[in-house]
Amino acid sequence: MTAVQFTEPTAAPAAASQDTTSGAAKDGAKGGGSKSKAAADAPQQGKSDRAKGAQDAQGETKSTSRGRRGSSSKSEGSSGGANGGGQRSGGQNGGSRSGGNGGGQNGGHNRGGRGRGRGRGDSSTAEFGGVKTMQGGDMTVRLPQPPKARKGALRMVALGGISEIGRNMTVFEYNSKLLIVDCGVLFPSSTEPGVDLILPDFDHIENRLDQVEALVITHGHEDHIGAIPFLLKLRPDIPVVGSKFTLALVAAKCREHRIKPVFREVDESSISNFGPFEVKYYDVNHSIPECLGVVIKAGNNSVMMTGDIKLDQLPTDKRPTDLPKMSRFGDEGIDLLLMDSTNATTPGISPSESGVRPALQRRIAEAKKLVVVACFASNVYRVQSVVDAAAAAGRKVALNGRSMLRNMEIALEMGLLTDPSRVIIDMDSAGKLPPEKLVVVTTGTQGESMAGLSRMSRREHRQVNLSEGDTVLFSSSLVPGNEEAVFGVMNSLSQMGVEVVTGRDDNIHVSGHGYSGELLFIYNAVRPKNAMPVHGEWRHLRANKALAIATGVSEENVVLAQNGVVVDLVDGKARAVGQIPVGNLYVDGLSTGDVGDTVLADRTVLGEDGFIIATVVVDPRTGRPVSKPQIVDKGFTDEPGALSPVVELVENALWDLAGEGETDPYRLAQAVRRVVGRWVSEKWRRKPMIVPTVITSAVAEG
């Protein structure tokens, strides 16, 4: 007896007339683990975005075994259509799927200024070294492979962080030497089941790691440092450059991976030389301590990167963004400004972090029972406000969550978090206190199922048992894409009788990213020749482009790019000159790069419609069935006997094929797949995964 199982499961056809004839094996082997690539057939559109505007679908998406977000069920890009999986944005650790937006303002003030272009240019294409370039037109049109870099050109390409919010990583190249700025992660959406993290695609530099001079980190949020251990596994001795607190967070993360990085600590007064690159730094205010902006000089080219930036005039750490120093850099001449676009669509000036403290103090002082404050694990400023408010109210503070404990322990050791009243205690001690004497600061602001707040909402937390009259303060932003999970937690808490307070109800949260008014200040202070919006979805990038033009940057000098677009800076002009394939590197448990879009598509089908296994036994000589087909399902229906009618259909199909002389097990399996798929589609209007299994067993003669 021989069993032949055809394990290329496919969903049932959409209509009865559709012929689903997928083969016995996956189309295109992964070959070579995480490096193999297969071209996607066409741009595909997935589900609409879940919170902030329509997503754009990118043309000619290239699929890799590392998993390009876009093929199978989703794709990145611009103009028209929704991007698969919705969008994620906001918050320092959020991810995004790029959103589309209209063009914004045209023209500008046409005022003079160092290096400013005058008048409007062609924003679609222009000649640059014989190469047609795109400066922010229809980004669904894929650019060609980039030419060899011109002599004296500073080349740059984002492997993540443009047309999305997350996994920031930008590579600069000059005279065949590389400098990397940031190396972060993106967190998966519900359309990427089983995926833990999404990394930048290292393919572009994997064979050139010996040319990397340094990795410069602007700040310590996960979307800027989370992928560092995975990069250092490829080359452990890359110098990692950043502020003291940022490097401490990187060190803690690398210890989990048993990696000892080579660190170069810098501050706002440092000047670093890495091969042909000179790097200067300046203070930047954000929602985490010791952020740095950078100015990179190579040859005659100068680039300023803001990182995540906000112009808070009353920061709680007395360390505002050094706008005067940025202006002095502008006096010296900045050829290209790469600026944070996260809140470019929000008018005005963002509220100060210092305004959150009074609201937290009032809420904690007025609470009658236990107070739980949910915030991002790296927001030292917010935790400091809670500690001070608790001390004033005569309460103790317990920190909950592994990342929260790790980050705040580092902040305490470095003096960035202070506890003069000794109110911080461990969770075991907290369990012995009456509720009215305690504040718990926890992770779980995005509804993560295993985070502390979610476990509290399910009454599964070992030390915290919430009850009627308790208060939960969501001192955080809601990352689009997490609405269902977050609202589920909120509803569970409300069902218990817990008072739930969000930033919409009271001033208990402010963004760490500057609004459009602050970005205008920066453009006017720096006065760049060219601008390139980064760190945002499509609508954010286009809004940022409009701001640059409004302050006098010539439209032809505003580069609207996306991940993989190669930009050359030559003679004071920045132009997109080509595009390299850039995908996603999926981390699934202990494996990295072994999960691709096909696997994710299969997981999605399994989660939505279940699967059906059709097992048939046939005579290998005649192809005739020797027993009744067996049809079983998992996750498809609970109705007894629901699949009984298809048994006869499968058996009749096999007899018909046998009458035609068909004995090939593969073709028999495809016939079974088609019969079951069509019946399910007609009867149920569903598309489960269908797995046909053909067993050959000769009938004894005699």
Buried (B, 14 or more C-beta within 10 A) or exposed (E): EEEBBBEBBBBBBEEEEEEBEBEBEBEBEBEEEBBBBBEBEEBBBBBBBBBBBBBBBBBBBBBBBBBBBBBBBBBBBBBBBBBBBBBBBBBBBBBBBBBBBEBBBEEBEEEEBEBBBEEBBEBBBBEBBEBBBBBBBEBBBBBEEBBEBBEBBBBBBBBBBBBBBBBBBBBBBBBEBBBBBBBBBBBBBBBBBEBBBBBBBBBBBEEEBEBBBBBBBBBBBBBBBBBBBBBBEEEEEBBBBBBBBBBBBBBBBBEEEEBEBEBBBBEBEBEBEBBBBBBBBBBBBBBBBBBBBBBBBBBEBBBBBBBBBBBBEEBBBEBBBBBEBBBEBBEEBBBBBBBBBBBBBBEEBBBBBBBBBEBBBBBBBEBEBBBBBBBBBBBBBBBBBBBBBBBEBEBBBBBBBEBBBBBBBBBBEBEBBEBEBEBBBEBEEBEEBEBBBBBBBBBBBBBBEEBBBBBBBEEEBEBBBBEEBBBBBBBBBBBBBBBEBBEBBBEBBEEBEBBBBBBEEBBBBBBBBBBBBBBBBBBBBBBBBBBBBBBBBBBBBBBBBBBBBBBBBBBBBBBBBBBBBBBBBBEBBBBBBBBBBBBBBBBBEEEBBBBBBBBBBBBBBBEBBBBBBBBBBBBBEBBBBBEEBBBEBEBBBEEEEBBEEBBEBBBEBBEEBBEEEBBEBEBBBBBBBBBBBBBBBEEBEBBBBBBBBBBBBEEEEE
